[in-house]
Amino acid sequence: MDLGVRDRGSRDPLFDAPYIDVDEWRDEPVRHRFVHGGFEGTDARFAMYFPPPARYQGRFFQPLMPVSGTEYGAASGALSHVAGLAGYIGFCSDNGGYLVESNLGSLMPFPGPGPDLTLHRTSAAVARYSRQVAAEMYGDHRPFGYVYGGSGGAYKTISCIENHLGVWDGALPYVHGTPKSIPVLLIAPSHVMRVVGDRLARVVLDVVLEVLEIPDRHLLCYFTGTEGPASRRYPVGTHA
C-alpha cells in the first residue's frame, strides 16, 4: 500500500459539486452558524455548526454514526451521552471547534450500492469541504480535524483514517461492533474502575487533555463533577 502523500488534499471526483441550501445563525443551544447542504448527483448530505469567530480556535470534530441515513445524529441528541448535557454543538463551541456531520452518503440506514461511500468517502469529502467553508468564515487556515465513532462508527473511523491520509489529524474508534467488544472493551475498563475508584475521571481527563491539548476547564464542565477551580467556575452543563 502506498502510504505517501498521494491522497493528501486530494478531492474525490464524485463530490466535486457541493451546494448549500441552508445558511443561518442560530442561538440554541449556543450561538452558532448552521450550514446544511450536500453534493450534486449524490445522496450525501452534511450539517455543520460553526461558533462565532471569538470562540473559534482552529479545529473541528466529526462524529460518525453507527449507521447511515441522517446528518443530524449527534446534534439531535442521539449521541448526547458522549458530549454532555449541552450536546455536541455546545461541546464543540466551548472547545474552540466546529461540528461536522453527514448522512454518510445514504438517505437510508444501509450502505447502498457503494459501501465505500458510507465507510469513508463521504466523510472525507465533507471534512475537506468544511475546511473551505471555515477558511471563508474565519480567514485562510487549515483547521485540525478529529474523527471518531462507536460501534459501527468505529469501523467507519478506521476506514477514514486508513484511506485518507492528511484529511484528519486524529481518530478515535471505540467499542467496536464485534462480539469481542464486551470482554475486551467493557470488562477490562470495569476492572480499572474497581481498582482506581473515584480517581478514574481525573486520570482519564489528564490523559485526554494531554493528548488533545484541550483546556482542562471545558472537559471538566461536561464529563465530571470533580471539585476544582474549573468545576467551580463552570458547573456541569454550563458554558463559559
C-alpha positions in Angstrom: 0.0 0.0 0.0 1.3 3.5 -0.9 1.3 5.5 2.3 2.8 8.6 0.7 1.2 11.9 0.1 -0.9 10.8 -2.9 -4.2 11.4 -1.1 -3.3 14.4 0.9 -5.5 17.3 -0.1 -6.9 15.3 -3.0 -10.6 15.6 -4.0 -13.0 12.8 -4.8 -14.4 13.5 -8.3 -17.8 12.2 -7.1 -18.0 15.1 -4.6 -16.8 18.0 -6.7 -20.1 19.9 -6.8 -21.0 20.9 -3.2 -24.1 23.0 -2.6 -25.6 24.8 0.5 -29.3 25.0 0.9 -29.4 26.4 4.5 -27.0 29.0 5.9 -28.2 30.9 9.0 -27.2 31.9 12.5 -29.0 30.2 15.4 -29.0 30.9 19.2 -29.8 27.5 20.6 -28.2 25.7 22.3 -25.4 28.2 21.9 -24.8 30.9 19.3 -23.6 29.3 16.0 -23.8 29.4 12.3 -25.7 26.5 10.8 -24.7 25.3 7.3 -26.6 22.5 5.6 -26.1 21.1 2.1 -24.9 18.2 0.0 -23.2 17.2 -3.2 -24.9 17.3 -6.5 -25.6 14.0 -8.1 -25.3 12.1 -4.8 -27.4 11.3 -1.8 -24.8 12.8 0.5 -25.9 15.5 3.0 -24.0 17.4 5.6 -24.6 19.7 8.5 -22.0 22.0 10.0 -22.2 24.1 13.1 -19.6 27.0 13.3 -19.1 29.0 16.5 -18.6 32.8 16.4 -15.1 33.8 15.5 -14.3 34.9 19.1 -14.8 31.3 20.2 -13.0 29.5 17.4 -9.6 28.0 17.9 -8.9 26.2 14.7 -10.3 22.7 15.0 -13.3 20.6 14.1 -15.0 17.5 15.5 -16.6 14.9 13.2 -18.5 12.1 15.0 -19.6 9.2 12.8 -22.9 7.4 13.5 -23.0 3.6 13.5 -25.4 3.6 10.6 -26.0 6.0 7.7 -29.2 7.9 6.9 -29.1 11.1 8.9 -26.8 14.1 9.2 -28.3 15.1 12.5 -27.3 12.2 14.7 -25.0 14.0 17.1 -26.6 17.4 17.0 -30.1 15.9 17.6 -29.0 14.3 20.9 -28.7 10.7 19.6 -25.1 10.7 21.0 -25.6 13.3 23.7 -24.4 10.9 26.3 -20.9 11.3 24.8 -20.9 15.1 24.7 -22.6 16.0 28.0 -25.8 17.9 28.9 -25.2 20.8 26.4 -24.8 18.4 23.5 -22.3 18.3 20.7 -22.9 21.9 19.4 -22.1 23.4 22.8 -19.2 21.0 23.4 -17.5 21.9 20.1 -18.1 25.6 20.6 -16.7 25.5 24.1 -13.6 23.7 22.9 -12.9 26.1 20.1 -14.1 24.0 17.2 -17.0 23.4 14.8 -19.1 20.3 14.5 -19.3 18.4 11.2 -21.8 15.7 10.4 -23.0 13.8 7.3 -25.5 11.1 6.5 -22.6 9.1 5.3 -23.7 9.3 1.7 -27.1 7.5 2.1 -30.6 8.5 2.7 -31.3 5.2 4.4 -29.6 3.2 7.2 -28.0 0.9 4.6 -24.7 1.0 2.7 -26.4 1.1 -0.7 -24.6 0.3 -4.0 -21.2 1.5 -2.8 -20.2 0.5 0.7 -17.1 2.7 0.4 -19.3 5.8 0.3 -20.7 5.2 3.8 -17.4 3.8 5.2 -15.2 6.7 4.4 -15.5 8.6 1.1 -18.5 10.8 2.1 -16.9 11.6 5.5 -13.6 12.6 3.8 -15.4 14.8 1.2 -17.4 16.6 3.9 -14.3 17.1 6.1 -12.5 18.7 3.1 -15.3 20.9 2.2 -15.8 22.0 5.8 -12.3 23.4 5.7 -13.2 25.5 2.7 -16.2 26.9 4.5 -14.2 27.5 7.6 -11.5 29.4 5.7 -14.1 31.6 4.1 -15.6 32.4 7.5 -12.5 32.7 9.7 -9.8 33.5 7.3 -7.2 31.4 5.4 -6.1 28.5 7.5 -6.2 24.7 7.8 -8.4 23.5 10.8 -7.2 20.5 12.7 -9.8 17.7 12.3 -10.7 14.8 14.6 -13.0 11.9 13.6 -14.4 9.3 15.9 -17.3 6.9 16.4 -18.5 3.9 18.3 -20.0 0.5 17.4 -20.4 0.6 13.6 -19.0 4.2 13.7 -15.7 2.7 15.0 -15.2 0.7 11.8 -16.0 3.8 9.7 -13.5 5.8 11.7 -10.8 3.2 11.0 -11.7 3.2 7.3 -11.5 7.0 7.2 -8.1 7.3 8.7 -6.6 4.4 6.7 -7.9 5.6 3.3 -7.5 9.3 3.5 -4.1 10.4 4.8 -3.9 14.0 5.8 -7.7 14.7 6.0 -7.8 14.2 9.7 -5.3 14.8 12.4 -6.6 12.4 14.9 -9.1 9.5 15.1 -10.8 7.6 18.0 -12.7 4.4 17.2 -14.3 3.0 20.4 -16.4 0.0 21.4 -16.2 -1.7 18.0 -19.3 -3.6 17.0 -17.9 -7.1 17.4 -18.7 -10.0 19.9 -15.3 -9.3 21.5 -16.3 -5.7 22.4 -17.8 -6.7 25.7 -15.0 -8.8 27.1 -12.2 -6.7 25.7 -13.7 -3.2 25.9 -16.0 -3.4 28.9 -14.7 -6.0 31.3 -11.2 -4.6 31.4 -12.3 -1.0 32.0 -14.7 -2.2 34.7 -11.7 -3.7 36.5 -9.8 -0.5 36.1 -12.8 1.3 37.6 -12.8 -1.1 40.6 -9.1 -0.5 41.2 -8.8 3.2 40.6 -12.2 4.1 42.1 -13.1 7.8 42.4 -9.8 8.9 40.8 -10.8 7.4 37.4 -12.3 10.6 35.9 -9.3 12.6 36.9 -6.8 10.0 35.4 -8.8 9.7 32.1 -9.1 13.5 31.8 -5.4 14.0 32.4 -4.6 11.7 29.5 -7.2 13.1 27.1 -6.2 16.7 27.9 -2.5 16.0 27.3 -3.1 14.2 24.0 -5.7 16.7 22.6 -4.3 19.8 24.3 -7.8 21.0 25.2 -8.2 23.4 28.1 -9.0 21.5 31.2 -11.9 23.6 32.3 -14.0 22.7 29.2 -13.9 18.9 29.6 -14.4 19.2 33.3 -17.6 21.1 32.7 -19.1 18.3 30.5 -17.7 15.0 31.8 -17.3 15.2 35.6 -18.5 16.9 38.7 -14.9 16.8 40.0 -14.2 19.6 42.5 -11.6 22.0 41.4 -11.2 25.6 40.1 -12.7 24.7 36.7 -15.8 22.9 38.0 -16.5 25.6 40.5 -16.4 28.3 37.8 -18.2 26.2 35.2 -20.7 23.8 36.7 -21.6 20.7 34.7 -23.8 21.5 31.6 -23.0 25.3 31.6 -20.9 27.3 29.2 -18.1 29.6 29.7 
